[in-house]
Every structure is written in structure tokens, then in C-alpha cells.
């Protein structure tokens, strides 16, 4: 493996990581807008564990879909 291959792989990793973070941020905003209550208040103040598990499951499913799309 030469330096050009290494640089190309690092660039693509940075791009896909940035894309993933952007998509997770957009999904968080979408979930916040679609729910009639504050998710942050429910999880932090009211200790709604079931909601935290649900949000975690949503983010894991998005990560799996994103990884499959990147892997091809």
C-alpha cells in the first residue's frame, strides 16, 4: 500500500464519519420536531428509561443502515 492509497482511505473515512454525524444530528432534530414533548426533559428529568432505550434503538438502526450503505 502506498501513501496515495492511505491518504485516499483516510479522506473517505473522514467524509463518511462527517456524513454519519450530520445524519445523526438531522435525525435527532427530526425526532425532536415530531414528538409532542421534550425528549431531553423526559430522559434527563423524568428518568424515562423506556424512551431512552427507544431512542437508542433508533440510532442503532440508523447506524446499521448507514454502515450497509457505505459498505455497499
Secondary structure, DSSP 8 states (H G I E B T S, - for coil): --HHHHHHHHHHHHHHHHHHHHHHHHHHHHHHHHSSS-HHHHHHTS--HHHHHHHHHHHHHHHHHHHHHHH-
